[in-house]
Amino acid sequence: MPRPQLAVYRHDRGKRVLITLAGEIDLESAPLVSTALARCLSDGIRTIDIDLTPVTFCDCTGLNVFLHAAQQTTEAGGTLRLHHPPPVLDLILDLTGSGFLLLDVPSGPLSPPPGDVPASTAQTLRRRTVPLTSLSGDAR
């Protein structure tokens, strides 16, 4: 069975653009997304809105593309925002804690206020935290 294609639609509005993506964002289609977003910056666009309503799937490869493009856009003095992410991307954003970088408002349930984290969640978070020195092999 052939895989669904990814379609990219660009709607310019002066120095602002709306990119609508439709289909699946994964390892095969991520370069298309990356190229489209880089082209916006090279065209002088500094406000990029990405509508993900018609996206049926987006994995961590897609998230990586969005995070890289958001960093590039910020460095160029602009903003990049995702709108209506599919449930699987919502989950990845929640698990990685990176939603604040890409979304204007939380798309999932609101998190409890700081200090209101259940003990079991706080313990899980502490266990998953790995010092950078152990990742790089540098034991200082």
Legacy VTK file of the C-alpha trace (Angstrom):
# vtk DataFile Version 3.0
C-alpha trace
ASCII
DATASET POLYDATA
POINTS 140 float
0.000 0.000 0.000
1.526 3.380 -0.971
2.273 5.845 1.810
0.295 9.085 1.918
2.157 12.060 0.509
2.762 15.335 2.301
1.434 18.480 0.686
2.768 21.936 1.563
0.636 25.020 0.884
2.074 28.511 1.343
-0.078 31.623 1.706
1.958 34.844 1.875
0.563 37.858 3.689
3.281 40.500 3.462
5.989 39.681 6.011
3.788 36.910 7.423
3.095 33.462 5.978
0.655 30.664 6.678
2.035 27.234 5.841
-0.567 24.477 5.757
0.763 20.939 5.845
-1.425 17.983 4.852
-0.523 14.311 5.196
2.232 12.637 7.215
5.421 14.219 8.535
8.128 11.628 9.070
11.692 10.787 8.065
10.795 10.771 4.360
8.790 13.999 4.271
10.653 16.075 6.882
13.160 17.476 4.333
10.244 18.931 2.345
8.999 20.730 5.463
12.499 21.940 6.309
13.033 23.315 2.808
9.675 25.115 2.793
10.385 26.778 6.151
13.950 27.759 5.197
12.630 29.289 1.978
10.278 31.498 4.017
13.242 32.913 5.934
15.292 33.434 2.792
12.308 35.299 1.300
12.347 37.730 4.239
9.343 36.282 6.067
9.681 36.719 9.830
6.305 35.485 11.100
5.533 31.880 10.220
2.271 30.220 11.213
1.990 26.501 10.528
-1.488 24.982 10.316
-1.325 21.267 11.079
-5.072 20.603 10.964
-4.810 18.244 7.937
-1.713 16.422 9.279
-2.532 12.804 10.107
0.837 11.875 11.638
4.006 13.608 12.838
6.895 11.845 14.533
9.954 13.166 16.373
11.654 13.853 13.022
8.955 16.433 12.328
9.348 17.882 15.807
13.079 18.246 15.196
12.399 20.133 11.941
9.980 22.477 13.721
12.385 23.118 16.605
15.279 23.831 14.245
13.132 26.145 12.112
11.864 27.939 15.243
15.447 28.507 16.387
16.462 29.831 12.957
13.389 32.086 12.855
14.073 33.442 16.348
17.706 34.155 15.438
16.416 36.088 12.398
14.169 38.167 14.681
10.926 36.372 13.915
8.472 33.848 15.327
7.273 30.418 14.267
4.116 28.937 15.752
2.331 25.619 15.270
-1.463 25.560 15.191
-3.733 22.536 15.662
-1.090 19.804 16.010
-2.312 16.214 15.573
-2.712 14.131 18.759
0.571 12.246 18.298
2.527 15.509 18.002
0.651 16.898 20.998
1.860 13.879 22.952
5.468 14.299 21.782
5.372 18.014 22.668
4.034 17.137 26.109
6.574 14.361 26.741
9.526 16.493 25.638
8.321 19.662 27.321
8.968 21.604 24.115
5.446 22.856 23.462
6.225 26.279 24.934
8.741 26.805 22.113
6.237 26.154 19.335
2.722 26.793 20.602
1.023 30.042 21.632
-1.211 28.285 24.119
-1.154 24.788 25.570
-3.001 22.461 23.229
-3.570 19.710 25.767
-4.830 19.725 29.331
-3.367 22.457 31.484
-0.522 21.428 33.749
-0.841 21.924 37.494
0.836 25.020 38.928
4.534 24.697 39.890
4.990 22.907 43.176
1.698 21.076 42.672
3.283 18.076 40.920
2.290 14.720 42.411
5.205 12.999 44.175
5.191 10.015 41.798
5.533 12.343 38.797
8.350 14.316 40.427
10.215 11.075 41.199
9.796 9.885 37.605
11.135 13.196 36.314
14.169 13.010 38.599
14.974 9.469 37.468
14.870 10.495 33.797
17.208 13.459 34.315
20.726 12.584 33.167
23.639 14.990 33.774
25.172 16.233 30.537
28.602 15.130 31.714
27.528 11.498 31.654
26.229 11.886 28.103
29.442 13.393 26.812
31.731 11.013 28.663
33.320 13.913 30.553
33.389 12.961 34.228
34.258 16.149 36.080
LINES 1 141
140 0 1 2 3 4 5 6 7 8 9 10 11 12 13 14 15 16 17 18 19 20 21 22 23 24 25 26 27 28 29 30 31 32 33 34 35 36 37 38 39 40 41 42 43 44 45 46 47 48 49 50 51 52 53 54 55 56 57 58 59 60 61 62 63 64 65 66 67 68 69 70 71 72 73 74 75 76 77 78 79 80 81 82 83 84 85 86 87 88 89 90 91 92 93 94 95 96 97 98 99 100 101 102 103 104 105 106 107 108 109 110 111 112 113 114 115 116 117 118 119 120 121 122 123 124 125 126 127 128 129 130 131 132 133 134 135 136 137 138 139
